[in-house]
Amino acid sequence: MTGLTDDQIEGLRADTPGCGPDHVHFNHAGASLPSRQTLAAITDHLRLEARLGPMEAGALAAEGVAKARAAAATLLNAAPGEIAFATGGSVAWGMAVASLPPLRAGDRVLVGRQEWGGNLTTLHDKAARAGATVEVIPSLEDGRVDADALAGLIDDRVRLVSLTWGAANSGLVNDAAAVGRVTRAAGVPYVIDAAQVVGQIPVDVAALGCDMLKAPGRKHLRGPRGTALLYVRHDFLDKVAPAWLDVQSAPWNSPWGADHSPVSPRDDARRLESAEASVALLLGLGAALNLALDLGVAAIRARIHHLAQELRARLDAIPGVTIRDIGDPETRSGLVSFTVDGLTGSAVRTRLADQGLTLGANGVPYTPLDMTARGLTEIARASVSYLTREGELDRLANAVAGLTP
Ligand SMILES: Cc1ncc(COP(=O)(O)O)c(C=O)c1O
């Protein structure tokens, strides 16, 4: 085993209430299991709020929230002023994209084939209202976005390139840096949905060349639900006009109205953040971020990659089971997608849940373009974490073998 030692893993499992004997969690791509420390950071603060009053407790926690922001920045190789917190991945993505200049008739938006369904719906809606178009960037043979083809598509009507970096319906991980080289050269805004990447694969926003990037806290970071990170490149801020403003995103500092000039929002990523937030959850997210930094995402990545490859090999050996992962095998994530002959993905999930194994399932709406391109209607998703034991892979493979005709 590479990266983290077995002793370390056992210690981390002992610190994770969800790693009990009753069930095995294989839905880290949906939401992972928080550590005891993350749980304590949340519940301690909720108790403090109840005792002192939420505003008073919040003032005491300001430094903790600032540390969480600094940890998020370190994780992404960004500056703290380039990080905004949000309440979910789609909220962060929606705020980011809503802040860009409105689309006009004839404008073009380019997306990868793995684009998350919610992003796609938003873009289609905006485009349809404006008379603009959403176009799919051609894929390489292995399904990843073809950056050379993207370069050939760029013209002065392209307003945005949106890339879902890690697919939600397979282990495919796009070459987001190759896409960034094209968008940077063309001066086109580039937004990355890194929901399936942050926390399990090292992220360096400078190397990616992106303008904005988001991820929820609850997946491989093992943070709480209801949290998300949004990176906004500092030099891109002048293009970011928030869809709405509040006392934090644009503090009142001058009378307005007389000259009809627009308000100037803050000079950092928090122009996209709401003043009202769950401080408890942000402190929990901070604990999760610190754990990821302590372990090192490169070490996490090595272990997850090894476990996922092992699981693919075990499932692939079962007659009636088809692995549905595409992309470059060396860069795949910890998400293992498969189908079982004669069963829908949801049925696989339900039958395995009855045996104490928690999986996900993915239908067309989550990843419409890729599922449709491959003629798939539903897949089962088993996603591993560094917390996963090798023995648990055997347990899952045996249970899946028991489902086959
Ligand atoms: C790639 C991707 N994008 C977006 C989302 C949606 O994020 P959220 O549920 O936090 O809004 C998900 C959720 O699984 C996802 O996998």
Ligand as a Chemical Component Dictionary entry (heavy atoms), coordinates in Angstrom:
data_LIG
# 
_chem_comp.id                   LIG 
_chem_comp.type                 NON-POLYMER 
_chem_comp.pdbx_formal_charge   0 
_chem_comp.three_letter_code    LIG 
# 
loop_
_chem_comp_atom.comp_id 
_chem_comp_atom.atom_id 
_chem_comp_atom.alt_atom_id 
_chem_comp_atom.type_symbol 
_chem_comp_atom.charge 
_chem_comp_atom.model_Cartn_x 
_chem_comp_atom.model_Cartn_y 
_chem_comp_atom.model_Cartn_z 
_chem_comp_atom.pdbx_ordinal 
LIG C1 C1 C 0 -19.464 16.932 -10.504 1  
LIG C2 C2 C 0 -20.566 17.424 -9.609  2  
LIG N1 N1 N 0 -21.000 18.689 -9.746  3  
LIG C3 C3 C 0 -21.977 19.175 -8.965  4  
LIG C4 C4 C 0 -22.571 18.419 -8.006  5  
LIG C5 C5 C 0 -23.671 19.022 -7.177  6  
LIG O1 O1 O 0 -23.146 19.565 -6.008  7  
LIG P1 P1 P 0 -24.113 19.969 -4.809  8  
LIG O2 O2 O 0 -24.976 18.780 -4.546  9  
LIG O3 O3 O 0 -23.166 20.260 -3.675  10 
LIG O4 O4 O 0 -24.891 21.157 -5.216  11 
LIG C6 C6 C 0 -22.151 17.101 -7.809  12 
LIG C7 C7 C 0 -22.776 16.262 -6.764  13 
LIG O5 O5 O 0 -22.588 15.096 -6.661  14 
LIG C8 C8 C 0 -21.124 16.602 -8.639  15 
LIG O6 O6 O 0 -20.686 15.336 -8.519  16 
# 
loop_
_chem_comp_bond.comp_id 
_chem_comp_bond.atom_id_1 
_chem_comp_bond.atom_id_2 
_chem_comp_bond.value_order 
_chem_comp_bond.pdbx_ordinal 
LIG C1 C2 SING 1  
LIG C2 N1 SING 2  
LIG C2 C8 DOUB 3  
LIG N1 C3 DOUB 4  
LIG C3 C4 SING 5  
LIG C4 C5 SING 6  
LIG C4 C6 DOUB 7  
LIG C5 O1 SING 8  
LIG O1 P1 SING 9  
LIG P1 O2 DOUB 10 
LIG P1 O3 SING 11 
LIG P1 O4 SING 12 
LIG C6 C7 SING 13 
LIG C6 C8 SING 14 
LIG C7 O5 DOUB 15 
LIG C8 O6 SING 16 
# 
